Amino acid sequence: MNKTIITVQHTESEHHLNGHAGAWGNWPLTKKGHQQAFEIGKWLLTEGCDDGYIMYCSDLTRAAQTADEMNKTLHITPKFSELIREVNAGEGNGKPWDWYDEHKIPPAGYDPDYRPFEDAESDRDLWNRIEPFCKQIVESPDEKILVVSHGCTLSFLQAMLMKFRFENLAGARFNGRSGSISKFTIGNDGRVTANYINHRLSD
């Protein structure tokens, strides 16, 4: 069975403009973000995403609103999941960046277990949260899957789909901007092809 997995990073959100951290802060899309998401939905028609795809979506507002706009053309009922929320910054969720930088625990080089706040997630925590979701979609009988989520979360999911190990993140990782679209195909032999990664329709 060939499988196609397309990921969409939520579009422009209020926190991109107001100097606040995103994380689990529940920010809505901007007017531009709504339009970007609508255009992504139209563009995904060229990928046949209105035909037999299922959609998983983070339950945070900015991702849910991205899915809503996409579904003005795709008409897919999303399955919401807390597993694909953005990284949890704990006390720093939704805070102004100057406050965040002033109060976070200072890092000392790359540490996979570093948490900026005691109640935040580390890279290892985020990986462990996302890994069961990745396993679920890869092993499911569903052949066409859309995932609408967030930057850090999708960078880890993309790494998993490309069969990176957690240890590889110390040296390399993916990085997308709002509105980025990626496509992966998994062949009958388990071989994974990245058709495109973090493609954007426009700036």
N, C-alpha and C positions, 0 to 999 in steps of 0.2 A: 504493500500500500504506500503510495506517495502521499506526503503530507505537506501542506503549505501553512506557514505561520507568518502573519504580518503583524508587526507591532507599530503602534502610533503613540508618540509622546504628546501629551496634552498641549494645547496651543496657548497663546499668550494669556497669562493670568495676572490678576491685580498685583500679586507679590513681585512680579517682574518689574513693576513700575514704581512701587511705593517703598522700596528699600527694606523689605521684610523677608525673613526666611520663609521658604515654602514648607517643606517637611510635612508634618501633619496639621499645619495651619490650614484651615478649610477655606481657601480663597476661591472666589468665582473668576470666570474668564472676563477679560475686557471685551469691549465691542469688537475690536480687531480680532481677538481670539475666537469669538463666535463665528466671524466671517471666515477666518482661516480654517476652522474645523468643518464648516459647511463645504468649503472648496476641497478639503481632503476627502470628504465623503463623495463628492462628484468625481474626483480623480480616481478613487478606488473602484469606481464602476469599470474603469479600463482593466482592472485586475479581476473583474468578475465577482467582486465582493458582495454583490446583491444576489448571488446564486449559491446557496448552500453553506454559507459561512456561519459560524457561531462566534459570538463576541464575549470576551471576558473584559471586565472593566473595574478599575479601582473605584472604591465607594466614596472617595473624596470629591468634593464639588467640582473642581476644575476638570477632572477626568470625566466625571459623569456628564457635565455640560458639553465636553468635546464629543462624547459618544452621541448625545442628543442631536447635536448639529449634523454629525456624520449620518445619522439615521433619518434625516430628512430625505436622503436619497437611497440609503442602503436598506432601511426598514428591518433592522435586526433587533430583537429584544435582548439587551445585554444581561449577562450574568455578573453580578457585582461580587467582588472579593476583597476582603481586607488583606489578603496575602500579598496583593500587588499594589498596596499603598506605597507612597514615597517613604524613604528612610525616616524613621522616627527620631527626631532631635530632642526628645524629652522636654526639659524645661525651655529649650530654645525654639520649640515649635511656634512658628508664626511671629517670632519676636523681631524687632528692628535689628538690622545687621550690626549696627554699632554696639547695641546692648549685647548681642550674641557674642561678638568678638571680645568684648570687655569681660564677660562672665564665664566664657567657656574654659574648660581645663586645657592648658597649653599642650599642644602635641610635641613630641620629641622624635621627629623622623616618622617614617611610615610604620605603623603598628596596626595589624589587622584587628586587634582587640581594643583599639582606642575608641573612647566615647567622649564627645565634647562636653556632655553633662552626664551625671551619674545614672539618670533614668533614660538616656538615649541609647540607640542601637549602634553597635560597632559594624565594621564591614562583615565580620564573621556572623554577627547576629542577622544582618540583612540577607546574606547568602543563605543561611539556614532557614530563614523565613520563606524565601522565594523558591528554594530547591524542590520542595514537595509540589508546588504549583507547576514548575517546569516538568517534573516527572509525570504529573497528571496529564498535561496537554500532549506531551510527546508519546505517552503510552496509550492515550485514549483512541477509540476507533474513529474519532472525528478527523476528517481529511483536510478541512479548511477552517482555520482559526484566526481570529482577529483579537489582539490584546491592546487595550487602551490604558496607558499607565503614565509613569513619571520618569524623569531623567535617570536618577541613580538606580532605580529599580530596573528599568529596561536595560541599562548598561550591564547589570549583573545577569539578567535573563538572556541577553544576547550572548554573553560570554558562555553561559551554560549551554545554549543551543549549539554554539560552535565547539563544544566539548572542552572548554578551558577547565582546568582545575582551580580551586579557590586560591592556591598558592601562586598561580599565574598573575593574579590581580596586582601583586606587588610590582610587577614589571610592565604590565600592559592592560589597558581596558578601553572599552568603547565610551564615547562621549557624544551625546546628541543635544540639539537645541530644541526649543519648543516647536511643535509641529513636525518633528522628524518622523519619517516613515521607513521601516525596514522590512525586508522580505527574506524568508528562509524556506528552503525546500529540503525535505528529508526523503531520500530514496528508499526503495524496497530493501536495499542492502544496509540501511542506516547511515549512509554517507550524507553529510549536510552540506548544502550549497548556500552561501550568502549571495542572493541575487542582487541586493543593494542594501546598504546600511546607512541609516540616518540621512536619507534623501529629504530635501525640503522643497516645497513647491515654489516658494518665494521668500524673500527677506521681509 
